[in-house]
Amino acid sequence: MPVRVQREDFDIGAEIAALRRGDGAVGAVASFIGTVRDMNEGTGVATMTLEHYPGMTEKALESICRQAGARFDIRDSLVIHRVGALRPCDQIVLVAVTSAHRGAAFAACEFIMDYLKTEAPFWKKEATPQGQRWVEARETDDEAAARWREHPAAH
Amino acid sequence: MQVTILYFAGLRETLQTSGETVQLPEQVGTAGALRDWLVARGSPYAEALARGKAVRMSVEQAMAEDGTPLSEGAEVAFFPPVTGG
């Protein structure tokens, strides 16, 4: 269940091909890509810089994927999260999950993203025409993560 | 005991330091106690780490709560709520 924190961009096609290669038990692949939008709360985002906590970032992502593997009947998972300076339309994060069937794949993919948004130590800083500002955490992210605690059964 | 403290993101900018090593008095044995001990330094720690401010903590690179115990040489970090993804 690999996790990678890197500056470089990723190719989802190549990554998924590698993830499911040789595993004939896989019948479903679910994935998510997060990308940089060029508007946030009304100001034009010029660049976004992603800071992280080296060491803890990888540990947190590995823990999240282990939880997903324990909770859902999946074959494998992959998380790639970029750091450094990004521009609008750039890819930020990839989550991909393989499973025999789609229910577990969809649910595990969403679970991993919801936990990543609240538990993985990354911080976004935007450079706007008005100056630099740190992105604020959203209440909806905490609510999404809490949802998984309230409904232990897989979807 | 001695612990290493790291500060990230907006908190690092406010405190103007990315980290420090501190020697703690005996009664400071948890993450929450460390936070209060830093607040007691006064400005800018008092405002940045005030109870009521959204500050997250980790001990040995795992998310921590007020009651999480500290150990000799532990790495403790303070940071704003995370915004990855």
gemmi code that builds the backbone of each chain (N, CA, C; Angstrom):
import gemmi

chains = {
    "A": [
        ("MET", (0.867, -1.189, 0.000), (0.000, 0.000, 0.000), (0.900, 1.235, 0.000)),
        ("PRO", (1.536, 1.505, -1.132), (2.543, 2.577, -1.162), (1.949, 3.977, -0.971)),
        ("VAL", (2.745, 4.836, -0.332), (2.436, 6.259, -0.264), (3.690, 6.997, -0.703)),
        ("ARG", (3.503, 8.078, -1.428), (4.636, 8.872, -1.879), (4.355, 10.343, -1.675)),
        ("VAL", (5.312, 11.059, -1.166), (5.252, 12.514, -1.045), (6.363, 13.034, -1.940)),
        ("GLN", (6.032, 13.822, -2.955), (7.030, 14.197, -3.940), (6.708, 15.534, -4.565)),
        ("ARG", (7.708, 16.166, -5.167), (7.490, 17.422, -5.869), (6.973, 17.164, -7.297)),
        ("GLU", (7.374, 16.042, -7.855), (7.098, 15.781, -9.271), (5.620, 15.463, -9.521)),
        ("ASP", (5.187, 15.749, -10.727), (3.836, 15.411, -11.154), (3.732, 13.900, -11.340)),
        ("PHE", (2.501, 13.405, -11.446), (2.286, 11.967, -11.609), (1.373, 11.718, -12.809)),
        ("ASP", (1.437, 10.480, -13.318), (0.625, 10.065, -14.471), (-0.311, 8.977, -13.972)),
        ("ILE", (-1.595, 9.307, -13.838), (-2.539, 8.365, -13.231), (-2.624, 7.051, -14.006)),
        ("GLY", (-2.553, 7.113, -15.320), (-2.624, 5.890, -16.116), (-1.493, 4.940, -15.782)),
        ("ALA", (-0.290, 5.471, -15.737), (0.875, 4.644, -15.426), (0.804, 4.119, -14.000)),
        ("GLU", (0.366, 4.966, -13.081), (0.316, 4.557, -11.678), (-0.712, 3.447, -11.453)),
        ("ILE", (-1.893, 3.572, -12.065), (-2.932, 2.546, -11.902), (-2.494, 1.244, -12.562)),
        ("ALA", (-1.866, 1.350, -13.725), (-1.382, 0.141, -14.402), (-0.399, -0.597, -13.498)),
        ("ALA", (0.490, 0.160, -12.860), (1.476, -0.460, -11.971), (0.804, -1.028, -10.728)),
        ("LEU", (-0.217, -0.317, -10.221), (-0.884, -0.736, -8.986), (-1.582, -2.079, -9.158)),
        ("ARG", (-2.235, -2.277, -10.301), (-3.035, -3.498, -10.454), (-2.323, -4.574, -11.263)),
        ("ARG", (-1.082, -4.276, -11.677), (-0.344, -5.216, -12.530), (-0.231, -6.592, -11.897)),
        ("GLY", (-0.622, -7.622, -12.673), (-0.449, -8.998, -12.229), (-1.450, -9.468, -11.195)),
        ("ASP", (-2.432, -8.622, -10.817), (-3.393, -9.051, -9.799), (-4.736, -9.354, -10.463)),
        ("GLY", (-4.928, -10.624, -10.811), (-6.158, -11.034, -11.480), (-7.378, -11.009, -10.584)),
        ("ALA", (-7.176, -10.785, -9.278), (-8.319, -10.703, -8.367), (-8.977, -9.331, -8.420)),
        ("VAL", (-8.303, -8.379, -9.062), (-8.862, -7.027, -9.143), (-9.972, -6.973, -10.185)),
        ("GLY", (-11.151, -6.498, -9.746), (-12.266, -6.299, -10.661), (-12.682, -4.854, -10.704)),
        ("ALA", (-12.126, -4.061, -9.807), (-12.534, -2.654, -9.716), (-11.355, -1.790, -9.317)),
        ("VAL", (-11.240, -0.628, -9.969), (-10.248, 0.379, -9.590), (-11.006, 1.685, -9.400)),
        ("ALA", (-10.900, 2.294, -8.213), (-11.499, 3.603, -7.980), (-10.374, 4.578, -7.702)),
        ("SER", (-10.539, 5.824, -8.164), (-9.463, 6.783, -7.962), (-10.004, 8.199, -7.784)),
        ("PHE", (-9.154, 9.063, -7.222), (-9.475, 10.468, -7.023), (-8.226, 11.272, -7.325)),
        ("ILE", (-8.394, 12.410, -8.015), (-7.304, 13.364, -8.196), (-7.762, 14.711, -7.662)),
        ("GLY", (-6.952, 15.347, -6.794), (-7.200, 16.713, -6.362), (-6.334, 17.640, -7.191)),
        ("THR", (-6.933, 18.733, -7.650), (-6.189, 19.679, -8.481), (-6.299, 21.093, -7.915)),
        ("VAL", (-5.394, 21.975, -8.333), (-5.385, 23.351, -7.854), (-6.418, 24.169, -8.618)),
        ("ARG", (-7.379, 24.766, -7.905), (-8.341, 25.664, -8.528), (-7.731, 27.061, -8.585)),
        ("ASP", (-8.255, 27.893, -9.495), (-7.659, 29.222, -9.560), (-8.485, 30.284, -8.848)),
        ("MET", (-9.477, 29.859, -8.087), (-10.222, 30.831, -7.273), (-10.388, 30.259, -5.884)),
        ("ASN", (-10.176, 31.038, -4.858), (-10.465, 30.597, -3.500), (-11.019, 31.780, -2.732)),
        ("GLU", (-12.283, 31.680, -2.334), (-12.956, 32.750, -1.593), (-12.864, 34.088, -2.294)),
        ("GLY", (-12.898, 34.056, -3.633), (-13.017, 35.303, -4.381), (-11.730, 35.950, -4.836)),
        ("THR", (-10.597, 35.537, -4.304), (-9.344, 36.153, -4.786), (-8.718, 35.229, -5.822)),
        ("GLY", (-7.980, 35.780, -6.766), (-7.338, 34.956, -7.782), (-6.081, 34.334, -7.235)),
        ("VAL", (-6.047, 32.998, -7.223), (-4.840, 32.301, -6.753), (-3.819, 32.302, -7.878)),
        ("ALA", (-2.617, 32.761, -7.638), (-1.564, 32.724, -8.646), (-0.743, 31.457, -8.486)),
        ("THR", (-0.229, 31.227, -7.299), (0.473, 29.973, -7.043), (0.068, 29.456, -5.669)),
        ("MET", (0.208, 28.163, -5.500), (-0.066, 27.539, -4.211), (1.189, 26.764, -3.806)),
        ("THR", (1.626, 26.938, -2.596), (2.793, 26.195, -2.118), (2.331, 25.232, -1.042)),
        ("LEU", (2.745, 23.974, -1.185), (2.370, 22.950, -0.198), (3.548, 22.654, 0.701)),
        ("GLU", (3.368, 22.934, 1.999), (4.360, 22.597, 3.009), (3.926, 21.284, 3.657)),
        ("HIS", (4.906, 20.513, 4.191), (4.522, 19.304, 4.913), (5.511, 19.018, 6.023)),
        ("TYR", (5.231, 18.025, 6.836), (6.062, 17.638, 7.978), (6.782, 16.350, 7.583)),
        ("PRO", (8.007, 16.481, 7.040), (8.723, 15.300, 6.553), (8.838, 14.244, 7.649)),
        ("GLY", (8.548, 13.016, 7.324), (8.564, 11.937, 8.306), (7.149, 11.644, 8.765)),
        ("MET", (6.486, 12.661, 9.318), (5.128, 12.427, 9.803), (4.151, 12.294, 8.641)),
        ("THR", (4.404, 13.024, 7.555), (3.489, 12.957, 6.422), (3.351, 11.533, 5.921)),
        ("GLU", (4.495, 10.887, 5.703), (4.456, 9.515, 5.207), (3.787, 8.588, 6.219)),
        ("LYS", (4.148, 8.746, 7.495), (3.550, 7.905, 8.544), (2.041, 8.069, 8.583)),
        ("ALA", (1.564, 9.301, 8.477), (0.121, 9.565, 8.543), (-0.597, 8.934, 7.358)),
        ("LEU", (-0.029, 9.073, 6.168), (-0.652, 8.490, 4.979), (-0.659, 6.963, 5.061)),
        ("GLU", (0.445, 6.401, 5.553), (0.498, 4.932, 5.709), (-0.546, 4.454, 6.708)),
        ("SER", (-0.714, 5.199, 7.796), (-1.705, 4.830, 8.797), (-3.114, 4.887, 8.222)),
        ("ILE", (-3.392, 5.925, 7.458), (-4.712, 6.072, 6.842), (-4.981, 4.897, 5.901)),
        ("CYS", (-4.002, 4.528, 5.097), (-4.180, 3.420, 4.144), (-4.344, 2.094, 4.889)),
        ("ARG", (-3.611, 1.921, 6.012), (-3.766, 0.694, 6.801), (-5.186, 0.604, 7.350)),
        ("GLN", (-5.705, 1.749, 7.827), (-7.079, 1.767, 8.336), (-8.060, 1.406, 7.227)),
        ("ALA", (-7.823, 1.923, 6.026), (-8.708, 1.616, 4.897), (-8.638, 0.122, 4.575)),
        ("GLY", (-7.446, -0.444, 4.604), (-7.276, -1.862, 4.319), (-7.942, -2.755, 5.354)),
        ("ALA", (-7.972, -2.297, 6.593), (-8.598, -3.079, 7.659), (-10.114, -2.974, 7.599)),
        ("ARG", (-10.597, -1.830, 7.135), (-12.034, -1.578, 7.180), (-12.770, -2.048, 5.931)),
        ("PHE", (-12.084, -1.988, 4.764), (-12.738, -2.320, 3.497), (-12.022, -3.491, 2.832)),
        ("ASP", (-12.768, -4.261, 2.068), (-12.201, -5.439, 1.416), (-11.513, -5.023, 0.111)),
        ("ILE", (-10.318, -4.471, 0.233), (-9.585, -3.979, -0.933), (-8.318, -4.786, -1.143)),
        ("ARG", (-7.801, -4.749, -2.357), (-6.579, -5.486, -2.705), (-5.353, -4.634, -2.425)),
        ("ASP", (-5.414, -3.347, -2.808), (-4.259, -2.486, -2.652), (-4.709, -1.028, -2.726)),
        ("SER", (-3.836, -0.120, -2.324), (-4.130, 1.300, -2.430), (-2.840, 2.040, -2.742)),
        ("LEU", (-2.994, 3.249, -3.270), (-1.844, 4.090, -3.590), (-2.221, 5.530, -3.261)),
        ("VAL", (-1.320, 6.237, -2.596), (-1.508, 7.671, -2.388), (-0.240, 8.369, -2.840)),
        ("ILE", (-0.382, 9.365, -3.702), (0.723, 10.247, -4.080), (0.279, 11.667, -3.768)),
        ("HIS", (1.066, 12.392, -2.991), (0.731, 13.784, -2.662), (1.929, 14.648, -2.995)),
        ("ARG", (1.693, 15.684, -3.782), (2.784, 16.570, -4.162), (2.987, 17.654, -3.119)),
        ("VAL", (4.205, 18.165, -3.085), (4.544, 19.297, -2.228), (5.332, 20.286, -3.071)),
        ("GLY", (5.509, 21.483, -2.530), (6.244, 22.513, -3.254), (5.292, 23.467, -3.944)),
        ("ALA", (5.800, 24.186, -4.921), (5.031, 25.238, -5.587), (4.211, 24.671, -6.740)),
        ("LEU", (2.893, 24.922, -6.725), (2.000, 24.451, -7.772), (1.220, 25.623, -8.353)),
        ("ARG", (0.700, 25.432, -9.562), (-0.076, 26.480, -10.227), (-1.491, 25.982, -10.490)),
        ("PRO", (-2.446, 26.893, -10.756), (-3.814, 26.451, -11.072), (-3.805, 25.390, -12.169)),
        ("CYS", (-4.678, 24.396, -11.970), (-4.848, 23.243, -12.864), (-3.799, 22.148, -12.635)),
        ("ASP", (-2.798, 22.405, -11.813), (-1.834, 21.343, -11.491), (-2.504, 20.254, -10.668)),
        ("GLN", (-1.988, 19.054, -10.775), (-2.450, 17.958, -9.930), (-1.766, 18.077, -8.566)),
        ("ILE", (-2.541, 17.780, -7.504), (-1.987, 17.830, -6.150), (-1.852, 16.431, -5.573)),
        ("VAL", (-2.943, 15.655, -5.628), (-2.972, 14.377, -4.931), (-3.682, 13.320, -5.763)),
        ("LEU", (-3.184, 12.095, -5.643), (-3.813, 10.934, -6.281), (-4.093, 9.884, -5.209)),
        ("VAL", (-5.325, 9.379, -5.178), (-5.652, 8.219, -4.360), (-6.245, 7.187, -5.311)),
        ("ALA", (-5.709, 5.972, -5.302), (-6.249, 4.897, -6.135), (-6.381, 3.645, -5.288)),
        ("VAL", (-7.468, 2.903, -5.498), (-7.747, 1.701, -4.709), (-8.181, 0.587, -5.646)),
        ("THR", (-7.677, -0.617, -5.413), (-8.122, -1.779, -6.188), (-8.879, -2.731, -5.275)),
        ("SER", (-9.847, -3.403, -5.862), (-10.693, -4.308, -5.103), (-11.317, -5.306, -6.068)),
        ("ALA", (-11.956, -6.343, -5.497), (-12.688, -7.273, -6.357), (-13.935, -6.595, -6.918)),
        ("HIS", (-14.571, -5.780, -6.062), (-15.845, -5.169, -6.460), (-15.871, -3.677, -6.161)),
        ("ARG", (-16.764, -2.966, -6.827), (-16.707, -1.497, -6.811), (-17.106, -0.866, -5.480)),
        ("GLY", (-17.987, -1.501, -4.714), (-18.447, -0.889, -3.464), (-17.282, -0.556, -2.544)),
        ("ALA", (-16.441, -1.543, -2.286), (-15.303, -1.341, -1.396), (-14.306, -0.351, -1.996)),
        ("ALA", (-14.115, -0.403, -3.305), (-13.151, 0.493, -3.949), (-13.595, 1.951, -3.815)),
        ("PHE", (-14.843, 2.239, -4.149), (-15.367, 3.605, -4.025), (-15.273, 4.083, -2.582)),
        ("ALA", (-15.742, 3.250, -1.644), (-15.791, 3.663, -0.239), (-14.394, 3.905, 0.319)),
        ("ALA", (-13.472, 2.992, 0.036), (-12.108, 3.132, 0.557), (-11.439, 4.382, 0.002)),
        ("CYS", (-11.674, 4.667, -1.273), (-11.084, 5.856, -1.900), (-11.581, 7.117, -1.193)),
        ("GLU", (-12.893, 7.183, -0.951), (-13.460, 8.353, -0.275), (-12.961, 8.437, 1.167)),
        ("PHE", (-12.913, 7.295, 1.850), (-12.427, 7.233, 3.234), (-11.002, 7.788, 3.326)),
        ("ILE", (-10.119, 7.319, 2.442), (-8.725, 7.765, 2.460), (-8.646, 9.274, 2.246)),
        ("MET", (-9.413, 9.811, 1.297), (-9.390, 11.253, 1.053), (-9.930, 12.028, 2.240)),
        ("ASP", (-11.027, 11.562, 2.835), (-11.612, 12.281, 3.962), (-10.647, 12.325, 5.148)),
        ("TYR", (-9.918, 11.228, 5.372), (-8.959, 11.215, 6.472), (-7.714, 12.021, 6.136)),
        ("LEU", (-7.274, 11.957, 4.885), (-6.109, 12.739, 4.460), (-6.371, 14.229, 4.706)),
        ("LYS", (-7.604, 14.675, 4.428), (-7.935, 16.096, 4.557), (-7.884, 16.565, 6.008)),
        ("THR", (-7.982, 15.654, 6.976), (-8.017, 16.078, 8.377), (-6.832, 15.580, 9.208)),
        ("GLU", (-6.083, 14.606, 8.696), (-5.036, 13.980, 9.512), (-3.623, 14.088, 8.938)),
        ("ALA", (-3.491, 14.359, 7.638), (-2.156, 14.344, 7.039), (-1.544, 15.738, 7.108)),
        ("PRO", (-0.329, 15.857, 7.655), (0.242, 17.191, 7.901), (0.795, 17.887, 6.664)),
        ("PHE", (-0.139, 18.435, 5.881), (0.197, 19.319, 4.763), (-0.477, 20.659, 5.045)),
        ("TRP", (0.129, 21.750, 4.579), (-0.495, 23.061, 4.695), (-0.307, 23.818, 3.385)),
        ("LYS", (-1.386, 24.433, 2.909), (-1.365, 25.151, 1.639), (-1.231, 26.646, 1.886)),
        ("LYS", (-0.346, 27.268, 1.129), (-0.217, 28.717, 1.169), (-0.451, 29.260, -0.233)),
        ("GLU", (-1.343, 30.227, -0.339), (-1.652, 30.806, -1.638), (-0.975, 32.151, -1.805)),
        ("ALA", (-0.488, 32.408, -2.994), (0.015, 33.736, -3.343), (-1.054, 34.385, -4.205)),
        ("THR", (-1.730, 35.386, -3.661), (-2.812, 36.054, -4.381), (-2.375, 37.474, -4.740)),
        ("PRO", (-3.177, 38.172, -5.573), (-2.837, 39.561, -5.866), (-2.754, 40.419, -4.600)),
        ("GLN", (-3.456, 39.989, -3.534), (-3.450, 40.762, -2.295), (-2.279, 40.373, -1.383)),
        ("GLY", (-1.505, 39.381, -1.776), (-0.405, 38.924, -0.928), (-0.529, 37.432, -0.636)),
        ("GLN", (0.328, 36.944, 0.268), (0.308, 35.516, 0.584), (-0.642, 35.250, 1.737)),
        ("ARG", (-1.342, 34.102, 1.677), (-2.174, 33.737, 2.821), (-2.290, 32.227, 2.930)),
        ("TRP", (-2.357, 31.776, 4.159), (-2.517, 30.354, 4.420), (-3.982, 29.981, 4.244)),
        ("VAL", (-4.220, 28.860, 3.550), (-5.586, 28.363, 3.375), (-6.105, 27.887, 4.730)),
        ("GLU", (-7.377, 28.178, 4.999), (-7.980, 27.744, 6.258), (-8.604, 26.367, 6.097)),
        ("ALA", (-8.519, 25.571, 7.154), (-9.175, 24.259, 7.142), (-10.685, 24.460, 7.082)),
        ("ARG", (-11.382, 23.539, 6.430), (-12.837, 23.657, 6.267), (-13.566, 22.756, 7.257)),
        ("GLU", (-14.648, 23.287, 7.817), (-15.489, 22.490, 8.719), (-16.036, 21.267, 8.014)),
        ("THR", (-16.344, 21.395, 6.729), (-16.917, 20.277, 5.970), (-15.939, 19.105, 5.910)),
        ("ASP", (-14.625, 19.378, 5.970), (-13.643, 18.287, 5.980), (-13.730, 17.512, 7.292)),
        ("ASP", (-13.853, 18.229, 8.424), (-14.000, 17.542, 9.709), (-15.291, 16.743, 9.738)),
        ("GLU", (-16.344, 17.320, 9.160), (-17.641, 16.624, 9.126), (-17.553, 15.359, 8.285)),
        ("ALA", (-16.834, 15.437, 7.164), (-16.701, 14.270, 6.286), (-15.953, 13.155, 7.005)),
        ("ALA", (-14.892, 13.486, 7.710), (-14.137, 12.469, 8.446), (-14.983, 11.887, 9.571)),
        ("ALA", (-15.755, 12.748, 10.235), (-16.589, 12.295, 11.353), (-17.652, 11.312, 10.890)),
        ("ARG", (-18.140, 11.506, 9.691), (-19.130, 10.627, 9.081), (-18.699, 9.162, 9.144)),
        ("TRP", (-17.419, 8.886, 8.909), (-16.919, 7.509, 8.904), (-16.918, 6.934, 10.309)),
        ("ARG", (-16.810, 7.792, 11.340), (-16.822, 7.294, 12.713), (-18.253, 6.958, 13.113)),
        ("GLU", (-19.220, 7.726, 12.561), (-20.604, 7.512, 12.962), (-21.229, 6.311, 12.271)),
        ("HIS", (-20.710, 5.980, 11.060), (-21.305, 4.889, 10.301), (-20.248, 3.835, 10.006)),
        ("PRO", (-19.970, 2.969, 10.987), (-18.872, 2.013, 10.831), (-19.032, 1.044, 9.676)),
        ("ALA", (-20.270, 0.758, 9.261), (-20.455, -0.206, 8.178), (-19.987, 0.394, 6.866)),
        ("ALA", (-19.347, -0.437, 6.045), (-18.927, 0.028, 4.718), (-20.160, 0.318, 3.887)),
        ("HIS", (-20.023, 1.168, 2.883), (-21.171, 1.546, 2.069), (-21.694, 0.342, 1.286)),
    ],
    "B": [
        ("MET", (12.787, 16.777, 31.570), (13.258, 16.069, 30.372), (13.468, 17.066, 29.234)),
        ("GLN", (14.228, 16.608, 28.242), (14.487, 17.467, 27.090), (13.613, 17.002, 25.934)),
        ("VAL", (12.970, 17.917, 25.250), (12.207, 17.579, 24.047), (12.558, 18.562, 22.940)),
        ("THR", (12.366, 18.113, 21.697), (12.558, 18.973, 20.534), (11.188, 19.408, 20.050)),
        ("ILE", (11.002, 20.712, 19.840), (9.722, 21.248, 19.380), (9.875, 21.753, 17.954)),
        ("LEU", (8.911, 21.426, 17.095), (8.873, 21.944, 15.727), (7.594, 22.752, 15.551)),
        ("TYR", (7.698, 23.848, 14.775), (6.529, 24.668, 14.452), (6.372, 24.701, 12.936)),
        ("PHE", (5.141, 24.570, 12.437), (4.921, 24.528, 10.990), (3.961, 25.616, 10.532)),
        ("ALA", (4.053, 25.943, 9.267), (3.100, 26.793, 8.548), (2.914, 28.143, 9.246)),
        ("GLY", (1.661, 28.590, 9.337), (1.379, 29.917, 9.885), (1.908, 30.110, 11.297)),
        ("LEU", (1.934, 29.039, 12.055), (2.434, 29.119, 13.429), (3.935, 29.435, 13.434)),
        ("ARG", (4.690, 28.817, 12.543), (6.112, 29.097, 12.422), (6.341, 30.549, 12.062)),
        ("GLU", (5.497, 31.077, 11.155), (5.660, 32.478, 10.758), (5.352, 33.414, 11.910)),
        ("THR", (4.301, 33.108, 12.666), (3.922, 33.963, 13.795), (5.001, 33.945, 14.878)),
        ("LEU", (5.531, 32.769, 15.176), (6.524, 32.648, 16.238), (7.930, 32.980, 15.746)),
        ("GLN", (8.073, 33.055, 14.391), (9.367, 33.364, 13.776), (10.454, 32.370, 14.172)),
        ("THR", (10.076, 31.121, 14.298), (11.049, 30.069, 14.522), (10.482, 28.756, 14.015)),
        ("SER", (11.338, 27.918, 13.446), (10.866, 26.613, 12.972), (10.999, 25.552, 14.043)),
        ("GLY", (11.653, 25.889, 15.153), (11.734, 24.914, 16.226), (12.786, 25.258, 17.267)),
        ("GLU", (12.834, 24.444, 18.314), (13.777, 24.660, 19.410), (13.867, 23.384, 20.243)),
        ("THR", (14.905, 23.314, 21.038), (15.048, 22.222, 22.003), (14.880, 22.829, 23.383)),
        ("VAL", (14.056, 22.206, 24.219), (13.803, 22.775, 25.543), (14.029, 21.743, 26.647)),
        ("GLN", (14.398, 22.245, 27.804), (14.532, 21.430, 29.001), (13.289, 21.729, 29.835)),
        ("LEU", (12.470, 20.705, 30.070), (11.192, 20.934, 30.742), (11.278, 20.655, 32.234)),
        ("PRO", (10.543, 21.444, 33.035), (10.437, 21.117, 34.457), (9.664, 19.807, 34.618)),
        ("GLU", (9.866, 19.165, 35.775), (9.290, 17.836, 36.012), (7.789, 17.762, 35.805)),
        ("GLN", (7.069, 18.832, 36.156), (5.610, 18.749, 36.103), (5.048, 18.848, 34.685)),
        ("VAL", (5.884, 19.179, 33.699), (5.411, 19.274, 32.314), (5.667, 17.928, 31.633)),
        ("GLY", (4.646, 17.080, 31.624), (4.829, 15.716, 31.131), (3.905, 15.309, 30.005)),
        ("THR", (3.033, 16.218, 29.561), (2.103, 15.902, 28.474), (2.143, 17.002, 27.419)),
        ("ALA", (1.581, 16.702, 26.263), (1.547, 17.685, 25.176), (0.773, 18.931, 25.604)),
        ("GLY", (-0.338, 18.723, 26.289), (-1.147, 19.852, 26.742), (-0.406, 20.714, 27.755)),
        ("ALA", (0.337, 20.055, 28.640), (1.110, 20.793, 29.633), (2.217, 21.589, 28.953)),
        ("LEU", (2.804, 21.018, 27.898), (3.841, 21.733, 27.146), (3.250, 22.973, 26.474)),
        ("ARG", (2.060, 22.811, 25.897), (1.406, 23.963, 25.261), (1.194, 25.078, 26.280)),
        ("ASP", (0.686, 24.743, 27.456), (0.445, 25.749, 28.494), (1.760, 26.369, 28.965)),
        ("TRP", (2.809, 25.556, 29.042), (4.127, 26.037, 29.457), (4.667, 27.062, 28.466)),
        ("LEU", (4.425, 26.823, 27.159), (4.845, 27.769, 26.130), (4.012, 29.052, 26.197)),
        ("VAL", (2.708, 28.894, 26.429), (1.825, 30.063, 26.548), (2.307, 30.973, 27.671)),
        ("ALA", (2.804, 30.360, 28.750), (3.252, 31.120, 29.914), (4.467, 31.994, 29.616)),
        ("ARG", (5.124, 31.769, 28.479), (6.249, 32.621, 28.083), (5.782, 34.031, 27.762)),
        ("GLY", (4.504, 34.168, 27.427), (4.000, 35.470, 27.002), (4.033, 35.595, 25.494)),
        ("SER", (3.926, 36.850, 25.015), (3.877, 37.113, 23.572), (5.139, 36.615, 22.870)),
        ("PRO", (5.057, 36.089, 21.649), (3.866, 35.786, 20.838), (3.240, 34.413, 21.116)),
        ("TYR", (3.878, 33.611, 21.992), (3.381, 32.252, 22.257), (1.996, 32.288, 22.902)),
        ("ALA", (1.807, 33.259, 23.781), (0.540, 33.337, 24.525), (-0.645, 33.480, 23.584)),
        ("GLU", (-0.493, 34.290, 22.540), (-1.590, 34.500, 21.595), (-1.674, 33.355, 20.593)),
        ("ALA", (-0.521, 32.926, 20.090), (-0.492, 31.912, 19.031), (-0.980, 30.545, 19.506)),
        ("LEU", (-0.677, 30.202, 20.770), (-1.013, 28.878, 21.279), (-2.140, 28.931, 22.316)),
        ("ALA", (-2.813, 30.074, 22.406), (-3.862, 30.243, 23.421), (-4.923, 29.153, 23.299)),
        ("ARG", (-5.462, 28.730, 24.459), (-6.610, 27.817, 24.457), (-7.739, 28.541, 23.745)),
        ("GLY", (-8.379, 27.863, 22.807), (-9.380, 28.555, 22.007), (-8.875, 28.784, 20.601)),
        ("LYS", (-7.553, 28.836, 20.422), (-6.960, 28.892, 19.087), (-6.895, 27.458, 18.555)),
        ("ALA", (-7.176, 27.313, 17.249), (-7.134, 25.983, 16.641), (-5.689, 25.597, 16.401)),
        ("VAL", (-5.107, 24.859, 17.348), (-3.722, 24.409, 17.242), (-3.720, 22.893, 17.361)),
        ("ARG", (-3.034, 22.226, 16.452), (-2.907, 20.773, 16.515), (-1.522, 20.418, 17.019)),
        ("MET", (-1.413, 19.243, 17.640), (-0.126, 18.821, 18.191), (0.194, 17.406, 17.744)),
        ("SER", (1.471, 17.117, 17.661), (1.882, 15.735, 17.426), (3.033, 15.425, 18.377)),
        ("VAL", (3.152, 14.158, 18.763), (4.280, 13.684, 19.567), (4.861, 12.471, 18.848)),
        ("GLU", (6.174, 12.498, 18.612), (6.837, 11.425, 17.865), (6.111, 11.146, 16.545)),
        ("GLN", (5.727, 12.185, 15.872), (5.147, 12.135, 14.526), (3.814, 11.413, 14.454)),
        ("ALA", (3.062, 11.440, 15.561), (1.699, 10.920, 15.559), (0.817, 11.981, 16.200)),
        ("MET", (-0.385, 12.178, 15.664), (-1.297, 13.186, 16.205), (-1.482, 12.966, 17.706)),
        ("ALA", (-1.492, 14.062, 18.439), (-1.553, 13.977, 19.894), (-2.699, 14.807, 20.442)),
        ("GLU", (-3.032, 14.505, 21.698), (-4.041, 15.297, 22.406), (-3.398, 15.838, 23.670)),
        ("ASP", (-4.165, 16.621, 24.426), (-3.623, 17.233, 25.640), (-2.950, 16.205, 26.545)),
        ("GLY", (-3.566, 15.042, 26.659), (-3.088, 14.051, 27.609), (-1.967, 13.168, 27.097)),
        ("THR", (-1.562, 13.328, 25.843), (-0.506, 12.475, 25.276), (0.802, 12.695, 26.034)),
        ("PRO", (1.388, 11.633, 26.572), (2.593, 11.822, 27.395), (3.825, 12.124, 26.550)),
        ("LEU", (4.737, 12.883, 27.156), (6.026, 13.173, 26.527), (7.069, 12.235, 27.122)),
        ("SER", (8.096, 11.941, 26.334), (9.192, 11.129, 26.852), (10.501, 11.840, 26.532)),
        ("GLU", (11.551, 11.433, 27.185), (12.868, 12.044, 27.002), (13.259, 12.028, 25.523)),
        ("GLY", (13.619, 13.179, 25.007), (14.064, 13.262, 23.623), (12.961, 13.245, 22.578)),
        ("ALA", (11.718, 13.324, 23.009), (10.592, 13.243, 22.065), (10.571, 14.439, 21.121)),
        ("GLU", (10.053, 14.196, 19.911), (9.837, 15.261, 18.938), (8.366, 15.662, 19.024)),
        ("VAL", (8.121, 16.921, 19.365), (6.762, 17.440, 19.502), (6.575, 18.519, 18.452)),
        ("ALA", (5.439, 18.563, 17.819), (5.193, 19.606, 16.824), (3.864, 20.291, 17.095)),
        ("PHE", (3.843, 21.584, 16.813), (2.615, 22.382, 16.895), (2.333, 22.952, 15.516)),
        ("PHE", (1.068, 22.903, 15.083), (0.741, 23.395, 13.751), (-0.745, 23.712, 13.641)),
        ("PRO", (-1.097, 24.492, 12.615), (-2.515, 24.802, 12.402), (-3.237, 23.550, 11.881)),
        ("PRO", (-4.577, 23.556, 11.900), (-5.316, 22.457, 11.271), (-4.804, 22.239, 9.851)),
        ("VAL", (-4.695, 20.947, 9.461), (-4.054, 20.606, 8.197), (-4.953, 20.935, 7.002)),
        ("THR", (-4.323, 21.197, 5.875), (-5.081, 21.598, 4.682), (-4.536, 20.939, 3.423)),
        ("GLY", (-4.224, 19.646, 3.508), (-3.709, 18.936, 2.334), (-4.831, 18.461, 1.434)),
        ("GLY", (-4.456, 17.731, 0.407), (-5.431, 17.113, -0.471), (-5.836, 17.980, -1.655)),
    ],
}
model = gemmi.Model(1)
for chain_id, residues in chains.items():
    chain = gemmi.Chain(chain_id)
    for i, (resn, *xyz) in enumerate(residues, 1):
        res = gemmi.Residue()
        res.name, res.seqid = resn, gemmi.SeqId(i, " ")
        for name, pos in zip(("N", "CA", "C"), xyz):
            atom = gemmi.Atom()
            atom.name, atom.element = name, gemmi.Element(name[0])
            atom.pos, atom.b_iso = gemmi.Position(*pos), 0.0
            res.add_atom(atom)
        chain.add_residue(res)
    model.add_chain(chain)
structure = gemmi.Structure()
structure.add_model(model)
structure.setup_entities()
